[in-house]
Amino acid sequence: FQGISQEEDITTLGRGGSDTTAVALATSLKAASCEIYTDVGGIYTADPRIVSSAKRLKKISYDEMLELSSLGAKVMQLRSAELAKRYNVRLHVRSTFSNKSGTMITKRGLEAPGVSGVTYDKDQAKITIQSVPDRPGIASVIFNEIAKENINVDMIIQSASLKGLTDVSFTIAGTDLKKALPAIKVIAKRIKAKGVASSKGIAKVSIVGVGMRSHPGVAARMFSCLAKERINIGMISTSEIKISCAIDGKDVQKAVKSLHKEFGLE
């Protein structure tokens, strides 16, 4: 898709550019809603390619859509969902090939279910800076330098201090690993850490739902479900409406299917 920049140069819009443009036009025109047509019927409880019993959601909130998009769901681009939330544009995501209703994305979704969907991201890598001096400000030094390289950090975990040393582990996009390692090795040397270890083949599996705010025990159920499938959890991150776990990439399909069933999304 092509457009004109502020300098009046013809430019190519990136992935999701058409969705974002549609939402921007709907905002400017004060439209009642904005319809986004895709090759699927709407937003589903899981990736139908992995979970054949995944169901189309009739309605979700902007916050849920933002979490799903940022955590790996490919139906809608993150920028367009952010813009829709900012200007309160009702979105209707539906199929290009059908007249059936799709999924409405609005200011407030239904809060009855604790979990609305399961998503995943297989493009993750883990980096550990080993034997880091455990002193105030050390994390600031590490992550400020990483930020200067324009590398986004996702999950972070720090081990318990032992003899004044600790390990700091974090995940980044797998595509950033090659660029990140040289910079992180320089950082490790500067702070007098022992070394740097990295691993690819890491995946992130997440559950999302506004109802999690009022449903205690969701995290416990997620961890128990993964344990029953003998899936080891490497790292955990949470927000008010999502829980994400870093796992071995080979366990993604098993994790998504089991979590989808555990939370009654079939």
C-alpha positions, 0 to 999 in steps of 0.5 A, a space after each residue: 500500500 502506498 501513501 504520501 509522507 509529510 514531505 510529499 514523498 510517495 512511501 510504502 505503508 508497512 504491515 498493518 498500514 491499511 488497517 491503521 489508515 482505515 482507523 485514522 479515516 474513521 476517526 477523522 470522519 467520526 464514523 460510527 464504526 470501522 470494518 476491517 476485512 481479513 482472510 479469517 472470520 474474526 478474532 478467535 479464542 486460539 489459532 485455528 491452525 493449532 486448535 481446530 475447536 477454536 471459536 470466534 469471539 463475538 466481542 472483546 475489549 480494546 485492552 484484550 485486542 492490544 494484548 493479543 496483538 502484542 503477544 503474537 496474534 496476527 489478525 490485527 496490527 498493534 498500531 491500528 488497535 492502539 489508535 482505535 482505543 485512543 479515539 474510541 473507534 468501534 472496530 468490526 473485524 470480519 471475513 472478506 469472503 463472507 457476509 457473517 458478522 465477525 468480532 466487535 472490538 469496543 471500549 469494554 468487553 464481556 467480563 464473564 469469562 476469566 480467559 478470552 483467548 490463548 496466543 503464542 509467539 515462537 520467535 523468542 530468544 533468551 539471554 543470561 548475563 552470568 554472575 552480575 555484581 549485585 549492587 544498586 543501579 546495575 540493572 539500570 546500566 544493563 537495560 539502558 545500554 540495551 535500549 540504545 541498541 533499539 532492542 525491545 526486552 520482554 520478560 526479565 528475571 533475576 536470580 537470588 544473590 549468592 556471594 554478592 553475585 546474581 544472574 540476570 536473564 531476559 527474553 528478546 525477539 529471536 530476530 534481534 539475537 544476532 544484533 544483541 549479543 555483541 552489545 551485551 557482551 560489551 556490557 557484561 565486560 564493563 560491569 565485570 560479569 562472568 559471561 553471557 549465555 544465550 538460547 534460541 528456540 524459546 516460545 511465549 504462550 499467553 492467556 488473555 482476558 479482562 475477566 481475570 481481574 475478578 477471577 482468582 486462581 487463574 495463574 494457578 490453573 495455568 501453571 498446573 495445566 502446563 505441569 500436567 503436560 510436563 511443560 517446564 516454565 522458564 520465565 513468567 510475566 503478568 499484567 492485569 489481564 494477561 499471563 505469559 510463560 516462556 517455554 521450550 519452542 517444541 512444546 507450543 502446540 501442546 501448551 496452546 491446546 491444553 490451555 484452551 481446553 483448561 479454560 473452557 474455550 472449546 
